[in-house]
């Protein structure tokens, strides 16, 4: 049976919410099992709170934890018995392990992923790719959102290809529509980087490139993939997260302001619930680290169980959809496998 490794000690709410989310994922699907890495006593104490199929859970004891206060490169090299490093080694070494999930330090996950798992041949730079809820009731994949602050045109072109493969492998989108995030929809918009990336994406075979998109199109536009450099993508991601929280806060405050507004809320409760649900980015799970030889999912550091569970299922779906093989295939088809000047 397919195994997914979960870093039980990673994140602000570890191990309680991480273990709870992992158990929720187990109950939702029967086609995988888990390996939890971390302090065995702490992990078992959390597991004892729930009823689950014990035959589908393995615990690998670790004595160290990488925190957000650690310098990522140093921590990955020095804390070899940390839950994060041990989990990535299991991912690399065991054939039955298809994915890894962590809400721990983003820098450490990125560093460890490259160091222990390695890049797919021909990938210039791996990229973080989260799902953003959109008005169609699906998700728009934003690639990159923070792994590569400075990019070259070839990086952006590969991001589009890899995210297109992810949309097909994990979410069943047969012909994902790909847009390039810039400051206008016209073909000539953007700086030299984006103009050259536009030309590469336009000529790439095997993907459906629809042209430039603006920030508002991520949640509202008719694309499945939004390609971005890591700096702009991270700003967009955080702005969207903040927008969702703001809308939810304002709605809650306004509908509690008076008796009349409370009555109005009762009439619109169903519609408001749908809006809040659409804006809830946490249900999207984590960001897949595209470009590695195996599936790595980075969950938000503040993730709670309802976000960890879909992160685990993301890893399952990406593996079962042959994400790695599809990325390799699409990069070759697109003619974008040359390493060139990195």
Residue pairs with C-beta under 8 A, 6 or more apart in sequence:
1 31
1 32
1 33
1 56
1 96
2 31
2 32
2 33
2 96
2 98
2 316
2 319
2 320
3 32
3 33
3 34
3 35
3 58
3 94
3 96
3 97
3 98
4 32
4 33
4 34
4 35
4 97
4 98
4 99
4 100
4 101
4 312
4 315
4 316
4 319
5 34
5 35
5 36
5 37
5 87
5 88
5 90
5 91
5 97
5 99
5 100
5 101
6 18
6 22
6 34
6 35
6 36
6 37
6 87
6 100
6 101
6 102
6 308
6 312
7 14
7 18
7 37
7 38
7 83
7 84
7 87
7 100
7 101
7 102
7 103
7 104
8 14
8 15
8 18
8 19
8 22
8 36
8 37
8 38
8 39
8 42
8 43
8 46
8 83
9 15
9 18
9 37
9 38
9 39
9 42
9 62
9 65
9 82
9 83
9 84
9 104
10 18
10 65
10 66
10 83
10 84
10 102
10 103
10 104
10 105
11 17
11 18
11 102
11 103
11 104
11 299
11 300
11 301
11 302
11 303
12 103
12 301
12 302
12 303
13 103
13 302
13 303
13 304
14 38
14 103
14 104
15 38
15 39
15 42
15 43
15 46
16 46
17 303
17 304
17 305
17 308
18 103
18 303
18 305
18 308
19 36
19 43
19 46
19 47
20 46
20 49
20 50
20 304
20 305
20 308
21 303
21 304
21 305
21 306
21 307
21 308
21 309
21 311
21 312
22 34
22 36
22 57
22 308
22 309
22 312
23 47
23 50
23 52
24 305
24 306
24 308
24 309
25 34
25 308
25 309
25 310
25 312
25 313
26 33
26 34
26 52
26 53
26 56
26 57
27 52
28 309
28 313
29 313
29 316
31 316
31 320
32 56
32 98
32 316
33 55
33 56
33 57
33 58
34 56
34 57
34 58
34 312
35 57
35 58
35 59
35 60
35 87
35 90
35 97
36 43
36 57
36 58
36 59
36 60
37 59
37 60
37 62
37 83
37 84
37 86
37 87
37 90
38 59
38 61
38 62
38 65
38 83
39 61
39 62
39 63
39 83
40 59
40 61
43 59
44 59
47 57
60 86
60 87
60 90
62 81
62 82
62 83
62 86
63 81
64 79
64 80
64 81
64 82
64 83
65 79
65 82
65 83
65 84
66 72
66 75
66 76
66 79
66 82
66 83
66 84
66 85
66 104
66 105
66 108
67 104
67 105
68 104
68 105
68 301
70 79
70 105
70 108
72 105
72 107
72 108
72 110
72 111
73 107
73 111
75 82
75 105
75 108
76 84
76 85
76 108
76 111
76 112
76 115
79 85
80 86
83 104
84 102
84 104
84 105
84 108
84 109
84 112
85 112
85 116
87 100
87 102
88 100
88 112
88 113
88 115
88 116
88 117
88 296
89 116
90 97
90 100
91 97
91 99
91 100
91 116
91 117
91 294
91 296
92 116
92 117
92 118
92 293
92 294
97 294
98 294
98 295
98 315
98 316
98 319
98 320
99 294
99 295
99 296
99 297
99 315
99 316
99 318
99 319
100 117
100 294
100 295
100 296
100 297
100 315
101 286
101 297
101 299
101 308
101 311
101 312
101 314
101 315
102 109
102 296
102 297
102 298
102 299
103 286
103 298
103 299
103 300
103 301
103 302
103 303
103 308
103 311
104 301
105 301
106 128
106 146
106 298
106 301
109 289
109 296
109 298
110 126
110 128
110 147
110 289
110 298
113 126
113 289
113 292
113 296
114 126
114 292
117 292
117 293
117 294
117 296
118 292
118 293
119 126
119 291
119 292
119 293
120 291
120 292
120 293
120 324
120 327
120 328
120 331
121 328
121 337
122 328
122 331
122 332
122 336
122 337
122 338
122 339
123 158
123 162
123 291
123 327
123 331
124 152
124 154
124 155
124 158
124 339
124 340
124 342
125 147
125 148
125 151
125 155
125 158
125 291
125 342
126 147
126 289
126 290
126 291
126 292
127 143
127 144
127 145
127 147
127 148
127 155
127 158
127 159
127 162
127 163
127 230
127 289
127 290
127 291
128 143
128 144
128 145
128 146
128 147
128 230
128 233
128 287
128 288
128 289
128 290
128 298
129 141
129 142
129 143
129 144
129 145
129 159
129 162
129 163
129 166
129 287
129 288
129 289
129 290
130 141
130 142
130 145
130 237
130 281
130 284
130 286
130 287
130 288
131 139
131 140
131 141
131 142
131 284
131 285
132 139
132 140
132 141
132 142
132 218
132 219
132 226
132 237
132 240
132 281
132 284
133 139
133 219
133 278
133 279
133 280
133 281
133 283
133 284
134 140
134 218
134 219
134 220
134 221
135 219
135 220
135 278
137 278
138 171
138 224
139 171
139 284
140 218
140 219
140 221
140 223
140 224
140 225
140 226
141 163
141 166
141 167
141 176
141 224
141 225
141 226
142 181
142 218
142 226
142 228
142 233
142 236
142 237
143 159
143 160
143 162
143 163
143 166
143 225
143 226
143 227
143 228
143 233
143 290
144 151
144 155
144 159
144 228
144 229
144 230
144 233
145 228
145 230
145 233
145 234
145 236
145 237
145 287
146 230
146 233
146 234
146 237
147 230
147 289
148 155
148 229
148 230
149 229
149 230
149 231
149 234
150 229
150 230
150 231
151 193
151 229
151 230
152 193
153 193
153 196
153 197
153 199
153 200
154 200
154 336
154 340
155 229
156 180
156 193
156 194
156 197
156 200
156 201
156 227
156 228
156 229
157 197
157 200
157 201
157 204
157 334
157 336
158 291
158 331
158 336
159 227
159 228
159 290
160 178
160 180
160 201
160 204
160 207
160 209
160 225
160 227
161 204
161 206
161 207
161 327
161 330
161 331
161 334
161 336
162 290
162 291
162 327
162 330
162 331
163 176
163 178
163 225
163 227
163 290
164 176
164 178
164 206
164 207
164 208
164 224
164 225
164 330
165 290
165 323
165 326
165 327
165 329
165 330
166 288
166 290
166 318
166 323
166 327
167 173
167 176
167 224
167 225
168 174
168 176
168 321
168 326
169 317
169 318
169 321
169 322
169 323
169 326
170 288
170 314
170 317
170 318
170 321
170 323
171 317
172 321
173 224
175 208
176 207
176 208
176 224
176 225
177 208
177 210
177 222
177 223
177 224
177 225
178 201
178 207
178 208
178 209
178 210
178 223
178 224
178 225
178 227
179 209
179 210
179 211
179 212
179 213
179 217
179 221
179 223
179 225
179 226
179 227
180 190
180 194
180 197
180 198
180 201
180 209
180 211
180 212
180 213
180 226
180 227
180 228
181 212
181 213
181 214
181 215
181 218
181 226
181 227
181 228
181 232
181 233
181 236
182 189
182 190
182 194
182 198
182 212
182 213
182 214
183 189
183 190
183 214
184 190
184 212
184 214
185 211
185 212
185 213
185 214
186 212
187 198
187 211
187 212
188 195
189 212
190 198
190 212
193 229
194 212
197 227
198 211
198 212
200 336
201 207
201 209
201 227
202 209
202 211
204 334
204 335
204 336
205 333
205 334
205 335
206 330
206 333
206 334
207 330
207 334
210 222
210 223
213 221
213 223
213 226
214 221
215 236
215 239
217 223
217 226
218 226
218 236
218 240
219 240
226 233
226 236
228 236
240 281
241 281
243 279
244 279
244 280
244 281
247 275
247 276
247 279
248 276
248 279
251 272
251 275
251 276
254 261
255 261
255 262
255 264
255 265
255 272
256 262
265 272
277 283
282 300
282 303
282 304
282 306
282 307
283 306
283 307
283 310
284 307
284 310
285 297
285 299
285 307
285 309
285 310
285 311
285 313
285 314
286 297
286 298
286 299
286 300
286 303
286 307
286 310
286 311
286 314
287 297
287 298
287 299
288 295
288 296
288 297
288 298
288 314
288 315
288 318
288 323
289 296
289 297
289 298
290 327
291 327
292 324
293 324
294 324
295 315
295 318
295 319
295 323
295 324
297 311
297 312
297 314
297 315
297 318
299 307
299 308
299 311
300 307
303 311
331 337
